[in-house]
Amino acid sequence: MAGATGPGPVAARLREAILDGEFVPGQRLIEQDLTERFATGRAAVRAALLELAGEGLIERVQNRGARVRAVSLDEAIEICELRMVVEGLCAAKAAERITEPEVGELRDLGEHMAEAVAAGDVMAYSRLNKRLHDRVQEISAQKTAVLVLERLRAQNVRHQFKLALHPGRPAVSLPEHRAIIDAICARAPEAAEQAARAHVRSVIRTLPQVAQDQPG
């Protein structure tokens, strides 16, 4: 059959589908359906499922196959506590490495985020939010840290999606993001690390409210 033939490409495409919300927590992942979706064989699908199970993104259930793993509120908070440390490291390293063109890029992202908040465009703000975090990680050049953050984001994607839709959240997080941008662009590693940690700490404080307002 045409398409992906190894576990890596299939795992990457399945991971992306889960991150995009095409598969939701608790949803069963049926091998036959996945072989048809990704135009590949059962062996490649099984290898991909094992790979994502190892990442904590899916879980194998005895006699029932695989399903997207649901992350509890307590675990989501633990994940964010780890994110707080790693994102702080990336922000500090980005402050040490940032170039002048990258300074302009981060400043522009901050302005676009402010425009999205002013316009009440939650989805645009969410996309820009992700873009900012991605660029900070790329500028930091911390490959191992970025891999850790990608895995944590995959596990926590449902809580992050609900957080993005929480009323008033963009207006709260915008100044937090601008503080991160300002510190990185000022090439102040300690301030950048503290700003990144403060932002994730704010996320942790908000998660219980999100869980209460939007159960499920």
Contacts in CASP RR format, 6 or more apart in sequence:
PFRMAT RR
TARGET T0000
AUTHOR 0000-0000-0000
METHOD contacts of the structure
MODEL  1
MAGATGPGPVAARLREAILDGEFVPGQRLIEQDLTERFATGRAAVRAALL
ELAGEGLIERVQNRGARVRAVSLDEAIEICELRMVVEGLCAAKAAERITE
PEVGELRDLGEHMAEAVAAGDVMAYSRLNKRLHDRVQEISAQKTAVLVLE
RLRAQNVRHQFKLALHPGRPAVSLPEHRAIIDAICARAPEAAEQAARAHV
RSVIRTLPQVAQDQPG
1 35 0 8 1.000
1 39 0 8 1.000
1 40 0 8 1.000
1 41 0 8 1.000
2 39 0 8 1.000
3 9 0 8 1.000
3 38 0 8 1.000
3 39 0 8 1.000
3 40 0 8 1.000
4 10 0 8 1.000
4 13 0 8 1.000
4 38 0 8 1.000
4 39 0 8 1.000
4 40 0 8 1.000
4 44 0 8 1.000
5 40 0 8 1.000
5 41 0 8 1.000
5 44 0 8 1.000
6 40 0 8 1.000
6 44 0 8 1.000
6 47 0 8 1.000
6 48 0 8 1.000
7 44 0 8 1.000
7 47 0 8 1.000
7 48 0 8 1.000
7 50 0 8 1.000
7 51 0 8 1.000
8 47 0 8 1.000
8 48 0 8 1.000
8 51 0 8 1.000
10 34 0 8 1.000
10 38 0 8 1.000
10 40 0 8 1.000
10 44 0 8 1.000
10 45 0 8 1.000
10 47 0 8 1.000
10 48 0 8 1.000
11 47 0 8 1.000
11 48 0 8 1.000
11 51 0 8 1.000
11 52 0 8 1.000
13 38 0 8 1.000
14 23 0 8 1.000
14 29 0 8 1.000
14 34 0 8 1.000
14 38 0 8 1.000
14 48 0 8 1.000
14 49 0 8 1.000
14 52 0 8 1.000
15 52 0 8 1.000
15 55 0 8 1.000
15 57 0 8 1.000
15 154 0 8 1.000
17 23 0 8 1.000
18 52 0 8 1.000
18 57 0 8 1.000
18 58 0 8 1.000
18 68 0 8 1.000
18 154 0 8 1.000
18 157 0 8 1.000
19 153 0 8 1.000
19 154 0 8 1.000
19 157 0 8 1.000
21 157 0 8 1.000
21 161 0 8 1.000
23 29 0 8 1.000
23 68 0 8 1.000
24 68 0 8 1.000
24 158 0 8 1.000
25 68 0 8 1.000
25 69 0 8 1.000
25 70 0 8 1.000
25 71 0 8 1.000
25 158 0 8 1.000
26 67 0 8 1.000
26 68 0 8 1.000
26 69 0 8 1.000
26 70 0 8 1.000
27 67 0 8 1.000
27 68 0 8 1.000
28 64 0 8 1.000
28 65 0 8 1.000
28 66 0 8 1.000
28 67 0 8 1.000
29 49 0 8 1.000
29 58 0 8 1.000
29 65 0 8 1.000
29 66 0 8 1.000
29 67 0 8 1.000
29 68 0 8 1.000
31 42 0 8 1.000
31 45 0 8 1.000
31 46 0 8 1.000
31 49 0 8 1.000
32 42 0 8 1.000
34 45 0 8 1.000
34 48 0 8 1.000
35 41 0 8 1.000
35 42 0 8 1.000
35 44 0 8 1.000
35 45 0 8 1.000
38 44 0 8 1.000
38 45 0 8 1.000
49 58 0 8 1.000
49 60 0 8 1.000
49 66 0 8 1.000
52 58 0 8 1.000
53 59 0 8 1.000
53 60 0 8 1.000
53 66 0 8 1.000
55 151 0 8 1.000
55 154 0 8 1.000
55 155 0 8 1.000
56 69 0 8 1.000
56 151 0 8 1.000
56 154 0 8 1.000
56 155 0 8 1.000
57 68 0 8 1.000
57 69 0 8 1.000
57 151 0 8 1.000
57 154 0 8 1.000
57 155 0 8 1.000
58 66 0 8 1.000
58 67 0 8 1.000
58 68 0 8 1.000
58 69 0 8 1.000
59 66 0 8 1.000
59 67 0 8 1.000
59 69 0 8 1.000
60 66 0 8 1.000
61 67 0 8 1.000
69 155 0 8 1.000
70 158 0 8 1.000
71 79 0 8 1.000
71 155 0 8 1.000
71 156 0 8 1.000
71 158 0 8 1.000
71 159 0 8 1.000
73 159 0 8 1.000
73 207 0 8 1.000
73 208 0 8 1.000
73 211 0 8 1.000
75 155 0 8 1.000
76 156 0 8 1.000
76 159 0 8 1.000
76 207 0 8 1.000
77 204 0 8 1.000
77 207 0 8 1.000
79 152 0 8 1.000
79 155 0 8 1.000
79 156 0 8 1.000
80 156 0 8 1.000
80 200 0 8 1.000
80 203 0 8 1.000
80 204 0 8 1.000
80 207 0 8 1.000
81 204 0 8 1.000
82 148 0 8 1.000
82 152 0 8 1.000
83 149 0 8 1.000
83 152 0 8 1.000
83 156 0 8 1.000
83 200 0 8 1.000
84 196 0 8 1.000
84 197 0 8 1.000
84 200 0 8 1.000
84 201 0 8 1.000
84 204 0 8 1.000
85 197 0 8 1.000
86 145 0 8 1.000
86 148 0 8 1.000
86 149 0 8 1.000
86 152 0 8 1.000
87 133 0 8 1.000
87 136 0 8 1.000
87 149 0 8 1.000
87 196 0 8 1.000
87 197 0 8 1.000
87 199 0 8 1.000
87 200 0 8 1.000
88 192 0 8 1.000
88 193 0 8 1.000
88 196 0 8 1.000
88 197 0 8 1.000
89 140 0 8 1.000
89 142 0 8 1.000
89 145 0 8 1.000
89 193 0 8 1.000
90 136 0 8 1.000
90 137 0 8 1.000
90 140 0 8 1.000
90 142 0 8 1.000
90 145 0 8 1.000
90 146 0 8 1.000
90 149 0 8 1.000
90 196 0 8 1.000
91 136 0 8 1.000
91 140 0 8 1.000
91 180 0 8 1.000
91 183 0 8 1.000
91 184 0 8 1.000
91 189 0 8 1.000
91 192 0 8 1.000
91 193 0 8 1.000
91 195 0 8 1.000
91 196 0 8 1.000
92 140 0 8 1.000
92 189 0 8 1.000
92 190 0 8 1.000
92 192 0 8 1.000
92 193 0 8 1.000
92 196 0 8 1.000
93 139 0 8 1.000
93 140 0 8 1.000
93 141 0 8 1.000
93 142 0 8 1.000
93 189 0 8 1.000
94 136 0 8 1.000
94 137 0 8 1.000
94 139 0 8 1.000
94 140 0 8 1.000
94 184 0 8 1.000
94 192 0 8 1.000
95 183 0 8 1.000
95 184 0 8 1.000
95 186 0 8 1.000
95 187 0 8 1.000
95 188 0 8 1.000
95 189 0 8 1.000
95 191 0 8 1.000
95 192 0 8 1.000
96 187 0 8 1.000
96 189 0 8 1.000
97 139 0 8 1.000
97 140 0 8 1.000
97 141 0 8 1.000
98 106 0 8 1.000
98 139 0 8 1.000
98 184 0 8 1.000
98 185 0 8 1.000
98 187 0 8 1.000
102 135 0 8 1.000
102 139 0 8 1.000
103 185 0 8 1.000
104 185 0 8 1.000
105 135 0 8 1.000
106 132 0 8 1.000
106 135 0 8 1.000
106 136 0 8 1.000
106 181 0 8 1.000
106 184 0 8 1.000
106 185 0 8 1.000
107 181 0 8 1.000
107 185 0 8 1.000
109 128 0 8 1.000
109 131 0 8 1.000
109 132 0 8 1.000
109 135 0 8 1.000
109 181 0 8 1.000
110 128 0 8 1.000
110 132 0 8 1.000
110 177 0 8 1.000
110 178 0 8 1.000
110 181 0 8 1.000
112 128 0 8 1.000
113 125 0 8 1.000
113 128 0 8 1.000
113 129 0 8 1.000
113 132 0 8 1.000
113 174 0 8 1.000
113 177 0 8 1.000
113 178 0 8 1.000
114 174 0 8 1.000
114 178 0 8 1.000
116 122 0 8 1.000
116 124 0 8 1.000
116 125 0 8 1.000
116 128 0 8 1.000
116 170 0 8 1.000
117 125 0 8 1.000
117 170 0 8 1.000
117 171 0 8 1.000
117 174 0 8 1.000
120 170 0 8 1.000
122 164 0 8 1.000
122 165 0 8 1.000
122 170 0 8 1.000
125 164 0 8 1.000
125 170 0 8 1.000
125 174 0 8 1.000
126 164 0 8 1.000
129 164 0 8 1.000
129 173 0 8 1.000
129 177 0 8 1.000
132 177 0 8 1.000
132 180 0 8 1.000
132 181 0 8 1.000
136 180 0 8 1.000
136 184 0 8 1.000
136 196 0 8 1.000
137 145 0 8 1.000
137 146 0 8 1.000
137 149 0 8 1.000
138 146 0 8 1.000
139 184 0 8 1.000
140 146 0 8 1.000
153 160 0 8 1.000
159 207 0 8 1.000
159 210 0 8 1.000
159 211 0 8 1.000
162 210 0 8 1.000
162 211 0 8 1.000
162 214 0 8 1.000
163 169 0 8 1.000
163 203 0 8 1.000
163 206 0 8 1.000
163 207 0 8 1.000
163 210 0 8 1.000
165 214 0 8 1.000
166 206 0 8 1.000
166 209 0 8 1.000
166 210 0 8 1.000
166 213 0 8 1.000
166 214 0 8 1.000
167 213 0 8 1.000
169 206 0 8 1.000
172 202 0 8 1.000
172 206 0 8 1.000
173 199 0 8 1.000
173 202 0 8 1.000
173 203 0 8 1.000
176 195 0 8 1.000
176 198 0 8 1.000
176 199 0 8 1.000
176 202 0 8 1.000
177 199 0 8 1.000
179 195 0 8 1.000
179 198 0 8 1.000
179 199 0 8 1.000
180 192 0 8 1.000
180 195 0 8 1.000
180 196 0 8 1.000
180 199 0 8 1.000
182 195 0 8 1.000
183 191 0 8 1.000
183 192 0 8 1.000
183 194 0 8 1.000
183 195 0 8 1.000
184 192 0 8 1.000
END
